[in-house]
Amino acid sequence: MASDDEREVVRPTWGGPRLTAGAVARRLGVAVTTLRTWDQRYGLGPSEHEAGRHRRYTTEDVRRLEMMRRLTFQGVSPADAARTALAAEPGELAEPAPRVAAARSTGRRVMPVGQAQAAARGIARAAGSMDGDAIAEEIRSCLRTYGTVLTWTEVLVPVLSALGQRWQAGHSVVEIEHLLSWHISTELRMVVPGPAGPRRARADDEPVPALAPSRTLLASVDEEQHTLPLEALAAALREARRGTRILGARVPADAMVEAVRRTGPAVVVLWSQIPDTADPTVFTKLAALGRPIRLIAGGPGWSGPARRRMPPGVALPTSLVEAVEGVLAALGGPVSSRDAGRRASR
């Protein structure tokens, strides 16, 4: 029996397979609505069209989308990533090319693979030696140079994943994981507003840019103890001058509803690490409030059976980049330093 992907591939007699939006979305790990947005907003859409049929994505279309995805994971803005992907020649659509193109087109730093691997190895060695000062310095250096999104996705997540694999293999790493998590949390909370990174050089009399009012509420669902991903999201939003409120781990559904009533957020992000903690009841209760709140389900836990029981309209980002973009879009986009100062003074 053919798989869903095979049924959604149109195989012409020349030029390779043509893919539907659903097949491409699964390949890239994004929602179909995200593909439509990229098409409408940036012109990164399917190029094949036959009268009376849906448009199809060619191999080159998919490679441009993959370039777009890689660049946004590296911290390049979606608009700049799309421009780079559209301008790339077919021979430049391999993995190494977009990093160079992005650096030229945006002027922003991207994190070379070698640098990410070296930083991850350094943190892993320091954690294995229980050297807290070295852990903190390595994390601080990455945050200062590359910002929260790149540091989290390309350095910290691989180290934490490796520790998890060692624990599953029966090694004693709980004490290492606790020490590492403490320092990750500490450094993320010290991130300050500003697009140049959390620790850019400032004059002694230069004020820290003001944050816009906190209209985003972050929490882990009941029985969920993981909070580091939420702290990374909060730090990334702080770099974009957006304030947040974090309720922390194991927040019961009724307490979440009461917190929403008391604070009136525009966005609520709830984290679930594993399917066992992913109870969509909390989203059902929040949706029943009838308030204009953007509900976001973060974490791999929601990709299990809970996903089918979600109320309509709940977003399920697949990365920190996508979560940041979703929150900013719901809040009306990034805040300029002038706007942030004006709003904070009200």
KOLVOKOL-902620 format. One record per residue: x, y, z of N, C-alpha, C in turn; residue number from 1. Coordinates in steps of 0.1 Angstrom, whole numbers. Example, Ala and Ser with C-alpha at 12.3 -4.5 7.8 and 13.67 -1.06 7.14 Angstrom:
2
{pt {132; -57; 78}; {123; -45; 78}; {132; -33; 78}; 1}
{pt {128; -22; 71}; {137; -11; 71}; {129; 0; 79}; 2}
END
This chain:
346
{pt {8; -12; 0}; {0; 0; 0}; {9; 12; 0}; 1}
{pt {5; 22; -8}; {14; 34; -9}; {13; 43; 3}; 2}
{pt {24; 49; 7}; {24; 58; 19}; {17; 71; 15}; 3}
{pt {14; 80; 25}; {9; 93; 22}; {18; 101; 13}; 4}
{pt {31; 100; 16}; {41; 108; 8}; {40; 103; -7}; 5}
{pt {40; 90; -9}; {39; 85; -23}; {27; 89; -30}; 6}
{pt {15; 89; -23}; {3; 93; -29}; {3; 108; -33}; 7}
{pt {11; 116; -26}; {11; 130; -28}; {23; 135; -37}; 8}
{pt {29; 125; -44}; {40; 128; -53}; {35; 126; -67}; 9}
{pt {36; 136; -76}; {32; 134; -90}; {45; 132; -98}; 10}
{pt {46; 120; -104}; {58; 116; -112}; {56; 118; -127}; 11}
{pt {61; 129; -132}; {60; 131; -146}; {70; 123; -154}; 12}
{pt {70; 123; -167}; {79; 115; -175}; {93; 122; -176}; 13}
{pt {94; 134; -171}; {107; 141; -171}; {109; 150; -159}; 14}
{pt {122; 153; -156}; {124; 164; -146}; {123; 160; -132}; 15}
{pt {120; 147; -128}; {119; 143; -114}; {106; 146; -109}; 16}
{pt {104; 142; -96}; {90; 142; -90}; {86; 157; -87}; 17}
{pt {73; 159; -87}; {67; 171; -83}; {59; 168; -70}; 18}
{pt {60; 177; -60}; {54; 174; -47}; {43; 183; -44}; 19}
{pt {33; 178; -37}; {22; 187; -32}; {27; 194; -20}; 20}
{pt {19; 204; -15}; {23; 212; -4}; {24; 203; 9}; 21}
{pt {15; 194; 10}; {15; 185; 22}; {28; 177; 23}; 22}
{pt {32; 171; 11}; {44; 163; 11}; {56; 172; 14}; 23}
{pt {57; 184; 9}; {68; 193; 12}; {68; 197; 26}; 24}
{pt {56; 200; 32}; {55; 204; 46}; {61; 194; 55}; 25}
{pt {58; 181; 52}; {63; 170; 61}; {78; 169; 59}; 26}
{pt {83; 171; 47}; {97; 169; 44}; {105; 180; 52}; 27}
{pt {99; 192; 53}; {106; 203; 59}; {103; 204; 74}; 28}
{pt {93; 197; 79}; {89; 198; 93}; {82; 211; 96}; 29}
{pt {74; 217; 87}; {67; 229; 89}; {52; 226; 86}; 30}
{pt {44; 236; 90}; {29; 235; 87}; {27; 239; 72}; 31}
{pt {16; 234; 66}; {12; 238; 53}; {10; 253; 52}; 32}
{pt {4; 258; 63}; {1; 272; 64}; {14; 281; 63}; 33}
{pt {25; 275; 69}; {38; 282; 68}; {42; 283; 54}; 34}
{pt {41; 272; 46}; {45; 272; 32}; {37; 283; 24}; 35}
{pt {24; 283; 27}; {15; 293; 21}; {20; 307; 24}; 36}
{pt {24; 310; 37}; {28; 323; 41}; {41; 326; 33}; 37}
{pt {50; 317; 32}; {63; 319; 25}; {60; 322; 11}; 38}
{pt {51; 316; 5}; {47; 318; -9}; {41; 332; -11}; 39}
{pt {31; 335; -2}; {24; 348; -4}; {33; 360; 0}; 40}
{pt {41; 358; 11}; {49; 370; 16}; {62; 371; 9}; 41}
{pt {69; 360; 5}; {83; 361; 0}; {84; 356; -14}; 42}
{pt {74; 350; -20}; {75; 344; -33}; {82; 331; -34}; 43}
{pt {83; 324; -23}; {90; 311; -23}; {79; 300; -24}; 44}
{pt {73; 298; -36}; {62; 289; -37}; {65; 279; -48}; 45}
{pt {55; 271; -51}; {57; 261; -62}; {57; 268; -76}; 46}
{pt {66; 263; -84}; {67; 269; -98}; {60; 262; -108}; 47}
{pt {56; 249; -106}; {49; 241; -116}; {34; 244; -115}; 48}
{pt {27; 246; -126}; {13; 248; -126}; {7; 243; -139}; 49}
{pt {-3; 234; -137}; {-10; 229; -149}; {-25; 233; -147}; 50}
{pt {-31; 236; -158}; {-45; 241; -158}; {-53; 230; -152}; 51}
{pt {-62; 234; -142}; {-71; 225; -136}; {-65; 217; -125}; 52}
{pt {-52; 219; -122}; {-46; 211; -111}; {-39; 220; -101}; 53}
{pt {-37; 214; -89}; {-30; 222; -79}; {-15; 224; -83}; 54}
{pt {-9; 235; -78}; {5; 238; -81}; {13; 228; -74}; 55}
{pt {25; 224; -80}; {34; 214; -75}; {48; 220; -73}; 56}
{pt {55; 215; -63}; {68; 219; -60}; {78; 211; -68}; 57}
{pt {88; 217; -75}; {98; 210; -81}; {110; 207; -72}; 58}
{pt {119; 199; -76}; {131; 197; -67}; {138; 210; -64}; 59}
{pt {139; 219; -74}; {146; 232; -71}; {138; 240; -61}; 60}
{pt {125; 240; -63}; {116; 247; -53}; {119; 242; -39}; 61}
{pt {119; 229; -37}; {121; 223; -24}; {135; 227; -18}; 62}
{pt {145; 227; -27}; {159; 231; -22}; {159; 245; -18}; 63}
{pt {152; 254; -25}; {152; 268; -20}; {145; 269; -7}; 64}
{pt {134; 261; -5}; {127; 261; 8}; {136; 256; 19}; 65}
{pt {144; 245; 16}; {153; 240; 25}; {164; 250; 29}; 66}
{pt {168; 258; 19}; {178; 268; 22}; {172; 279; 32}; 67}
{pt {159; 283; 28}; {152; 292; 37}; {151; 287; 51}; 68}
{pt {148; 274; 53}; {147; 268; 66}; {160; 268; 73}; 69}
{pt {171; 264; 66}; {184; 264; 73}; {188; 277; 78}; 70}
{pt {186; 288; 69}; {190; 301; 73}; {182; 306; 85}; 71}
{pt {169; 304; 85}; {162; 309; 97}; {166; 301; 110}; 72}
{pt {169; 289; 109}; {175; 281; 120}; {188; 288; 125}; 73}
{pt {195; 294; 116}; {208; 300; 120}; {206; 314; 125}; 74}
{pt {194; 319; 125}; {191; 332; 131}; {189; 343; 121}; 75}
{pt {190; 340; 108}; {187; 350; 97}; {172; 353; 97}; 76}
{pt {169; 366; 95}; {155; 369; 94}; {148; 362; 83}; 77}
{pt {135; 359; 84}; {128; 352; 73}; {129; 360; 59}; 78}
{pt {128; 373; 60}; {128; 381; 48}; {142; 380; 41}; 79}
{pt {153; 381; 49}; {166; 380; 43}; {169; 366; 38}; 80}
{pt {164; 356; 46}; {166; 342; 42}; {159; 339; 29}; 81}
{pt {147; 345; 27}; {140; 342; 15}; {147; 349; 3}; 82}
{pt {152; 361; 5}; {159; 368; -6}; {171; 360; -10}; 83}
{pt {179; 355; 0}; {190; 347; -3}; {187; 335; -11}; 84}
{pt {176; 328; -7}; {172; 315; -13}; {167; 318; -27}; 85}
{pt {160; 329; -30}; {155; 332; -43}; {166; 336; -52}; 86}
{pt {177; 343; -47}; {188; 347; -55}; {198; 337; -58}; 87}
{pt {198; 326; -51}; {208; 315; -53}; {207; 308; -66}; 88}
{pt {218; 306; -72}; {218; 298; -84}; {216; 283; -81}; 89}
{pt {211; 275; -90}; {209; 261; -87}; {221; 254; -81}; 90}
{pt {233; 257; -85}; {245; 251; -80}; {248; 255; -66}; 91}
{pt {242; 266; -61}; {245; 272; -48}; {236; 267; -37}; 92}
{pt {227; 257; -41}; {216; 253; -31}; {221; 242; -22}; 93}
{pt {234; 239; -22}; {239; 229; -13}; {241; 235; 0}; 94}
{pt {244; 227; 11}; {245; 232; 24}; {255; 243; 27}; 95}
{pt {267; 243; 22}; {277; 253; 25}; {274; 267; 19}; 96}
{pt {267; 267; 8}; {265; 280; 1}; {256; 290; 8}; 97}
{pt {245; 285; 14}; {237; 295; 20}; {243; 303; 32}; 98}
{pt {252; 296; 39}; {258; 303; 50}; {267; 315; 45}; 99}
{pt {274; 313; 34}; {282; 324; 29}; {273; 335; 23}; 100}
{pt {262; 330; 16}; {253; 340; 10}; {246; 348; 20}; 101}
{pt {242; 342; 31}; {235; 349; 41}; {244; 359; 48}; 102}
{pt {256; 356; 50}; {265; 365; 57}; {267; 377; 48}; 103}
{pt {268; 375; 35}; {270; 387; 26}; {257; 395; 25}; 104}
{pt {245; 389; 24}; {233; 396; 21}; {228; 403; 33}; 105}
{pt {230; 398; 45}; {224; 404; 57}; {234; 411; 66}; 106}
{pt {247; 408; 65}; {256; 414; 73}; {256; 409; 88}; 107}
{pt {247; 399; 90}; {246; 393; 103}; {255; 381; 105}; 108}
{pt {259; 378; 117}; {268; 367; 119}; {259; 354; 119}; 109}
{pt {265; 344; 113}; {259; 330; 114}; {269; 322; 120}; 110}
{pt {265; 310; 126}; {274; 302; 134}; {279; 291; 125}; 111}
{pt {292; 291; 122}; {298; 280; 114}; {296; 267; 121}; 112}
{pt {294; 256; 113}; {292; 243; 119}; {304; 239; 129}; 113}
{pt {316; 242; 124}; {328; 239; 132}; {328; 246; 145}; 114}
{pt {324; 259; 145}; {323; 267; 158}; {313; 261; 167}; 115}
{pt {301; 257; 162}; {291; 251; 170}; {296; 238; 176}; 116}
{pt {302; 230; 168}; {307; 217; 174}; {318; 219; 184}; 117}
{pt {327; 228; 182}; {337; 231; 191}; {332; 236; 204}; 118}
{pt {322; 245; 203}; {316; 250; 216}; {308; 239; 223}; 119}
{pt {301; 231; 216}; {294; 220; 222}; {303; 210; 229}; 120}
{pt {314; 207; 223}; {324; 198; 229}; {330; 205; 241}; 121}
{pt {333; 218; 241}; {339; 225; 252}; {329; 224; 264}; 122}
{pt {316; 227; 262}; {306; 226; 272}; {305; 212; 278}; 123}
{pt {305; 202; 269}; {304; 189; 273}; {316; 185; 282}; 124}
{pt {328; 189; 278}; {340; 185; 286}; {339; 192; 300}; 125}
{pt {335; 205; 300}; {334; 212; 313}; {323; 206; 322}; 126}
{pt {312; 202; 316}; {302; 196; 324}; {306; 182; 329}; 127}
{pt {313; 174; 321}; {318; 161; 326}; {328; 163; 337}; 128}
{pt {335; 174; 337}; {345; 177; 348}; {338; 184; 360}; 129}
{pt {325; 187; 359}; {318; 195; 369}; {324; 208; 371}; 130}
{pt {329; 215; 360}; {336; 228; 361}; {325; 238; 357}; 131}
{pt {319; 244; 367}; {308; 253; 365}; {313; 266; 359}; 132}
{pt {325; 271; 363}; {330; 284; 357}; {332; 282; 342}; 133}
{pt {338; 271; 338}; {340; 269; 324}; {327; 267; 316}; 134}
{pt {318; 261; 322}; {304; 259; 315}; {299; 273; 313}; 135}
{pt {299; 281; 323}; {293; 295; 322}; {300; 303; 312}; 136}
{pt {313; 303; 312}; {321; 311; 303}; {318; 307; 288}; 137}
{pt {317; 294; 286}; {315; 290; 272}; {301; 294; 267}; 138}
{pt {291; 292; 276}; {278; 296; 272}; {277; 311; 270}; 139}
{pt {283; 318; 279}; {283; 333; 278}; {290; 338; 265}; 140}
{pt {301; 332; 261}; {308; 335; 249}; {299; 333; 237}; 141}
{pt {292; 322; 237}; {283; 319; 225}; {272; 329; 225}; 142}
{pt {266; 331; 236}; {254; 341; 236}; {259; 355; 232}; 143}
{pt {271; 359; 236}; {276; 372; 233}; {278; 373; 218}; 144}
{pt {283; 363; 212}; {287; 363; 198}; {275; 360; 188}; 145}
{pt {267; 350; 192}; {257; 346; 182}; {243; 348; 187}; 146}
{pt {240; 351; 199}; {227; 353; 204}; {220; 341; 208}; 147}
{pt {208; 342; 213}; {201; 331; 219}; {197; 319; 210}; 148}
{pt {191; 323; 198}; {186; 312; 190}; {197; 303; 185}; 149}
{pt {208; 308; 180}; {218; 300; 175}; {225; 292; 187}; 150}
{pt {227; 298; 198}; {234; 292; 209}; {225; 280; 214}; 151}
{pt {212; 282; 215}; {203; 272; 219}; {202; 260; 209}; 152}
{pt {199; 263; 197}; {197; 253; 187}; {209; 245; 183}; 153}
{pt {221; 252; 182}; {232; 246; 176}; {243; 242; 186}; 154}
{pt {242; 246; 198}; {251; 243; 209}; {245; 235; 220}; 155}
{pt {235; 242; 227}; {230; 237; 239}; {221; 224; 237}; 156}
{pt {212; 225; 227}; {204; 213; 225}; {212; 201; 222}; 157}
{pt {222; 201; 213}; {230; 189; 211}; {237; 184; 224}; 158}
{pt {242; 193; 232}; {248; 188; 245}; {237; 181; 254}; 159}
{pt {226; 188; 255}; {216; 182; 264}; {210; 169; 258}; 160}
{pt {209; 168; 245}; {205; 155; 239}; {215; 144; 241}; 161}
{pt {228; 148; 240}; {238; 137; 242}; {238; 132; 257}; 162}
{pt {235; 141; 266}; {234; 137; 280}; {222; 128; 282}; 163}
{pt {211; 132; 275}; {199; 123; 276}; {201; 109; 271}; 164}
{pt {209; 108; 260}; {212; 95; 254}; {221; 87; 264}; 165}
{pt {230; 94; 270}; {239; 87; 280}; {231; 82; 292}; 166}
{pt {221; 90; 296}; {213; 85; 307}; {205; 73; 303}; 167}
{pt {199; 73; 291}; {191; 62; 287}; {200; 49; 285}; 168}
{pt {213; 51; 283}; {222; 40; 282}; {227; 35; 295}; 169}
{pt {222; 41; 306}; {225; 36; 319}; {237; 43; 326}; 170}
{pt {242; 54; 320}; {253; 61; 327}; {247; 71; 337}; 171}
{pt {256; 73; 347}; {252; 83; 358}; {256; 97; 354}; 172}
{pt {245; 104; 349}; {248; 118; 344}; {238; 128; 351}; 173}
{pt {230; 124; 360}; {220; 132; 366}; {227; 145; 372}; 174}
{pt {238; 143; 379}; {244; 154; 386}; {250; 164; 375}; 175}
{pt {255; 158; 364}; {260; 166; 354}; {249; 175; 347}; 176}
{pt {238; 168; 344}; {226; 175; 338}; {221; 186; 347}; 177}
{pt {221; 184; 360}; {216; 194; 370}; {225; 206; 370}; 178}
{pt {239; 204; 370}; {248; 215; 370}; {247; 223; 357}; 179}
{pt {247; 215; 346}; {246; 222; 333}; {233; 230; 331}; 180}
{pt {222; 224; 335}; {209; 231; 335}; {209; 244; 343}; 181}
{pt {215; 243; 355}; {216; 255; 363}; {223; 267; 356}; 182}
{pt {235; 264; 350}; {242; 274; 343}; {236; 279; 331}; 183}
{pt {229; 270; 323}; {222; 274; 311}; {211; 284; 316}; 184}
{pt {203; 280; 326}; {193; 289; 331}; {198; 302; 335}; 185}
{pt {209; 302; 343}; {215; 315; 348}; {219; 324; 336}; 186}
{pt {226; 318; 326}; {231; 327; 315}; {219; 332; 307}; 187}
{pt {209; 324; 304}; {198; 328; 297}; {190; 339; 303}; 188}
{pt {189; 339; 317}; {182; 350; 324}; {190; 363; 324}; 189}
{pt {203; 362; 321}; {211; 374; 320}; {211; 381; 306}; 190}
{pt {204; 375; 297}; {203; 381; 283}; {196; 394; 284}; 191}
{pt {201; 404; 278}; {194; 417; 279}; {189; 421; 265}; 192}
{pt {180; 431; 263}; {175; 434; 250}; {186; 440; 241}; 193}
{pt {184; 437; 228}; {193; 443; 218}; {196; 433; 207}; 194}
{pt {195; 436; 195}; {197; 427; 184}; {212; 423; 182}; 195}
{pt {221; 430; 188}; {235; 427; 187}; {239; 415; 196}; 196}
{pt {230; 410; 204}; {233; 399; 213}; {232; 403; 227}; 197}
{pt {233; 394; 236}; {230; 397; 250}; {240; 404; 258}; 198}
{pt {253; 403; 253}; {264; 410; 261}; {272; 419; 252}; 199}
{pt {266; 426; 243}; {274; 434; 234}; {280; 445; 243}; 200}
{pt {292; 450; 238}; {298; 461; 245}; {290; 474; 246}; 201}
{pt {289; 479; 257}; {281; 491; 259}; {289; 502; 266}; 202}
{pt {287; 514; 263}; {293; 525; 271}; {287; 525; 285}; 203}
{pt {295; 529; 295}; {291; 529; 309}; {278; 536; 311}; 204}
{pt {276; 547; 303}; {264; 555; 306}; {253; 551; 296}; 205}
{pt {254; 541; 288}; {244; 537; 278}; {233; 528; 285}; 206}
{pt {221; 533; 285}; {210; 525; 291}; {207; 512; 284}; 207}
{pt {203; 502; 291}; {198; 490; 285}; {185; 493; 278}; 208}
{pt {183; 489; 266}; {170; 492; 259}; {158; 487; 267}; 209}
{pt {147; 494; 267}; {136; 491; 274}; {128; 480; 267}; 210}
{pt {121; 472; 275}; {112; 461; 270}; {98; 466; 268}; 211}
{pt {92; 461; 258}; {77; 463; 257}; {70; 456; 268}; 212}
{pt {58; 460; 272}; {51; 454; 283}; {50; 439; 281}; 213}
{pt {49; 431; 292}; {49; 417; 291}; {34; 412; 287}; 214}
{pt {33; 408; 275}; {20; 403; 270}; {20; 389; 266}; 215}
{pt {31; 382; 270}; {33; 368; 267}; {35; 360; 280}; 216}
{pt {27; 349; 281}; {27; 341; 293}; {33; 327; 289}; 217}
{pt {43; 323; 296}; {50; 310; 293}; {49; 301; 305}; 218}
{pt {46; 288; 303}; {45; 279; 314}; {47; 265; 309}; 219}
{pt {51; 256; 318}; {51; 241; 315}; {38; 236; 320}; 220}
{pt {32; 226; 313}; {19; 220; 317}; {21; 212; 330}; 221}
{pt {9; 209; 335}; {9; 201; 348}; {17; 188; 346}; 222}
{pt {25; 185; 356}; {34; 174; 357}; {46; 175; 348}; 223}
{pt {48; 186; 340}; {60; 188; 332}; {70; 196; 339}; 224}
{pt {82; 190; 341}; {92; 197; 349}; {103; 205; 340}; 225}
{pt {103; 203; 327}; {112; 209; 319}; {108; 224; 317}; 226}
{pt {118; 233; 319}; {115; 247; 317}; {126; 254; 308}; 227}
{pt {137; 248; 306}; {148; 254; 299}; {144; 259; 285}; 228}
{pt {136; 251; 277}; {132; 257; 264}; {124; 269; 265}; 229}
{pt {115; 271; 276}; {108; 283; 278}; {117; 295; 281}; 230}
{pt {128; 292; 289}; {137; 302; 292}; {145; 307; 280}; 231}
{pt {148; 297; 271}; {154; 301; 258}; {145; 310; 250}; 232}
{pt {132; 306; 250}; {122; 315; 242}; {121; 328; 249}; 233}
{pt {121; 329; 262}; {120; 342; 268}; {132; 351; 265}; 234}
{pt {144; 344; 265}; {156; 352; 263}; {156; 357; 248}; 235}
{pt {152; 348; 239}; {151; 353; 225}; {142; 364; 223}; 236}
{pt {130; 364; 230}; {121; 375; 229}; {126; 387; 235}; 237}
{pt {134; 385; 246}; {140; 397; 253}; {150; 404; 243}; 238}
{pt {157; 396; 235}; {166; 402; 225}; {158; 410; 215}; 239}
{pt {145; 406; 213}; {137; 414; 204}; {129; 425; 212}; 240}
{pt {133; 427; 224}; {127; 437; 233}; {112; 434; 236}; 241}
{pt {109; 422; 238}; {96; 418; 242}; {96; 411; 256}; 242}
{pt {89; 416; 265}; {89; 411; 278}; {80; 398; 279}; 243}
{pt {83; 390; 289}; {74; 378; 291}; {72; 376; 306}; 244}
{pt {62; 368; 309}; {60; 362; 323}; {62; 347; 322}; 245}
{pt {70; 341; 331}; {72; 327; 331}; {67; 322; 344}; 246}
{pt {58; 312; 343}; {52; 306; 356}; {60; 294; 360}; 247}
{pt {69; 289; 351}; {77; 278; 355}; {71; 264; 352}; 248}
{pt {76; 254; 360}; {72; 240; 358}; {59; 236; 365}; 249}
{pt {52; 226; 359}; {41; 219; 366}; {30; 229; 370}; 250}
{pt {25; 236; 360}; {14; 245; 363}; {1; 238; 360}; 251}
{pt {-8; 236; 370}; {-21; 230; 367}; {-30; 238; 358}; 252}
{pt {-39; 231; 351}; {-47; 238; 341}; {-55; 249; 347}; 253}
{pt {-61; 246; 359}; {-70; 257; 365}; {-61; 269; 369}; 254}
{pt {-49; 266; 374}; {-40; 278; 377}; {-36; 286; 365}; 255}
{pt {-35; 279; 353}; {-32; 285; 341}; {-43; 294; 336}; 256}
{pt {-55; 289; 338}; {-67; 297; 334}; {-68; 310; 343}; 257}
{pt {-65; 308; 356}; {-66; 319; 365}; {-55; 330; 362}; 258}
{pt {-43; 325; 358}; {-32; 334; 355}; {-36; 342; 342}; 259}
{pt {-43; 336; 333}; {-47; 343; 321}; {-57; 354; 324}; 260}
{pt {-66; 350; 333}; {-76; 360; 337}; {-70; 372; 344}; 261}
{pt {-60; 369; 352}; {-53; 380; 360}; {-44; 389; 352}; 262}
{pt {-38; 383; 342}; {-27; 391; 335}; {-32; 395; 321}; 263}
{pt {-42; 389; 315}; {-47; 393; 302}; {-36; 392; 291}; 264}
{pt {-29; 381; 289}; {-19; 380; 279}; {-25; 380; 264}; 265}
{pt {-16; 384; 255}; {-20; 382; 241}; {-15; 369; 235}; 266}
{pt {-5; 363; 242}; {0; 350; 237}; {3; 341; 249}; 267}
{pt {-1; 328; 248}; {2; 318; 258}; {9; 307; 252}; 268}
{pt {21; 304; 258}; {29; 292; 253}; {30; 282; 264}; 269}
{pt {26; 270; 261}; {26; 259; 271}; {35; 248; 266}; 270}
{pt {45; 244; 274}; {55; 234; 270}; {52; 220; 275}; 271}
{pt {54; 210; 267}; {53; 196; 270}; {64; 189; 264}; 272}
{pt {73; 182; 272}; {84; 175; 267}; {81; 161; 262}; 273}
{pt {72; 155; 268}; {69; 141; 265}; {54; 139; 264}; 274}
{pt {49; 129; 256}; {34; 127; 254}; {27; 125; 267}; 275}
{pt {33; 120; 277}; {27; 117; 290}; {22; 130; 297}; 276}
{pt {28; 141; 294}; {24; 153; 301}; {16; 162; 292}; 277}
{pt {14; 158; 280}; {7; 166; 270}; {-8; 164; 271}; 278}
{pt {-14; 172; 280}; {-29; 171; 281}; {-35; 184; 275}; 279}
{pt {-42; 182; 264}; {-48; 194; 257}; {-59; 200; 264}; 280}
{pt {-64; 194; 275}; {-75; 200; 283}; {-72; 215; 286}; 281}
{pt {-60; 218; 289}; {-57; 232; 293}; {-60; 241; 281}; 282}
{pt {-57; 237; 269}; {-60; 246; 258}; {-75; 247; 256}; 283}
{pt {-82; 237; 258}; {-97; 237; 257}; {-102; 247; 267}; 284}
{pt {-97; 247; 279}; {-102; 256; 289}; {-98; 270; 286}; 285}
{pt {-86; 273; 280}; {-82; 286; 277}; {-90; 291; 265}; 286}
{pt {-93; 282; 255}; {-101; 287; 244}; {-115; 290; 248}; 287}
{pt {-120; 283; 258}; {-134; 286; 263}; {-135; 299; 270}; 288}
{pt {-124; 306; 273}; {-125; 319; 279}; {-131; 330; 269}; 289}
{pt {-129; 327; 256}; {-135; 336; 246}; {-126; 348; 244}; 290}
{pt {-114; 348; 249}; {-105; 360; 247}; {-96; 358; 235}; 291}
{pt {-92; 369; 229}; {-84; 369; 217}; {-69; 366; 220}; 292}
{pt {-67; 353; 224}; {-53; 349; 228}; {-47; 340; 218}; 293}
{pt {-35; 342; 214}; {-28; 333; 205}; {-22; 321; 214}; 294}
{pt {-27; 309; 211}; {-23; 298; 219}; {-13; 290; 211}; 295}
{pt {-1; 287; 218}; {10; 280; 212}; {14; 268; 220}; 296}
{pt {14; 256; 214}; {18; 244; 221}; {33; 241; 217}; 297}
{pt {42; 243; 227}; {56; 241; 224}; {61; 227; 229}; 298}
{pt {70; 221; 222}; {76; 209; 227}; {72; 196; 220}; 299}
{pt {80; 186; 220}; {77; 174; 213}; {66; 166; 218}; 300}
{pt {62; 168; 231}; {51; 161; 237}; {38; 163; 229}; 301}
{pt {36; 174; 223}; {23; 177; 216}; {22; 170; 203}; 302}
{pt {33; 165; 198}; {33; 158; 185}; {27; 144; 185}; 303}
{pt {24; 139; 198}; {18; 126; 199}; {3; 126; 198}; 304}
{pt {-3; 117; 205}; {-18; 116; 204}; {-25; 129; 208}; 305}
{pt {-19; 138; 217}; {-26; 150; 221}; {-29; 159; 209}; 306}
{pt {-21; 158; 199}; {-23; 168; 188}; {-37; 166; 181}; 307}
{pt {-42; 154; 181}; {-55; 152; 175}; {-66; 157; 183}; 308}
{pt {-64; 160; 196}; {-74; 164; 205}; {-73; 179; 208}; 309}
{pt {-65; 186; 201}; {-63; 201; 203}; {-75; 208; 198}; 310}
{pt {-79; 219; 205}; {-89; 228; 199}; {-84; 235; 187}; 311}
{pt {-93; 239; 178}; {-88; 246; 166}; {-80; 259; 169}; 312}
{pt {-70; 261; 160}; {-63; 274; 162}; {-50; 274; 170}; 313}
{pt {-47; 262; 177}; {-35; 262; 185}; {-23; 260; 176}; 314}
{pt {-13; 268; 177}; {-1; 267; 168}; {9; 257; 175}; 315}
{pt {15; 249; 166}; {25; 239; 171}; {39; 242; 164}; 316}
{pt {47; 251; 168}; {60; 254; 162}; {69; 242; 163}; 317}
{pt {78; 241; 154}; {87; 229; 154}; {101; 233; 158}; 318}
{pt {104; 246; 161}; {117; 251; 164}; {116; 264; 172}; 319}
{pt {127; 267; 178}; {127; 280; 186}; {125; 292; 177}; 320}
{pt {131; 291; 165}; {129; 302; 155}; {114; 304; 152}; 321}
{pt {107; 293; 149}; {93; 293; 146}; {85; 298; 158}; 322}
{pt {89; 294; 170}; {81; 299; 182}; {83; 314; 183}; 323}
{pt {95; 319; 182}; {98; 333; 183}; {90; 341; 172}; 324}
{pt {90; 336; 160}; {83; 343; 149}; {68; 343; 152}; 325}
{pt {63; 332; 157}; {49; 331; 160}; {44; 341; 171}; 326}
{pt {53; 342; 182}; {49; 352; 192}; {50; 366; 187}; 327}
{pt {61; 369; 180}; {62; 383; 175}; {51; 386; 165}; 328}
{pt {47; 377; 157}; {36; 380; 148}; {23; 383; 155}; 329}
{pt {21; 375; 166}; {9; 378; 174}; {9; 391; 181}; 330}
{pt {21; 395; 184}; {23; 408; 192}; {25; 420; 182}; 331}
{pt {25; 417; 170}; {26; 428; 160}; {40; 431; 155}; 332}
{pt {49; 421; 156}; {63; 422; 151}; {73; 427; 161}; 333}
{pt {86; 428; 157}; {96; 433; 167}; {94; 447; 170}; 334}
{pt {99; 451; 182}; {98; 464; 187}; {111; 472; 185}; 335}
{pt {110; 484; 179}; {122; 492; 178}; {125; 498; 191}; 336}
{pt {137; 502; 193}; {142; 508; 206}; {133; 520; 210}; 337}
{pt {130; 528; 200}; {122; 540; 203}; {108; 536; 208}; 338}
{pt {101; 526; 201}; {88; 522; 205}; {88; 515; 218}; 339}
{pt {99; 507; 221}; {99; 500; 234}; {100; 510; 245}; 340}
{pt {109; 520; 244}; {110; 530; 254}; {97; 538; 256}; 341}
{pt {90; 541; 245}; {78; 549; 246}; {67; 541; 254}; 342}
{pt {66; 528; 250}; {56; 519; 256}; {59; 517; 271}; 343}
{pt {72; 514; 274}; {75; 511; 287}; {73; 523; 297}; 344}
{pt {73; 535; 291}; {72; 547; 299}; {57; 551; 302}; 345}
{pt {48; 543; 295}; {34; 547; 298}; {29; 542; 311}; 346}
END
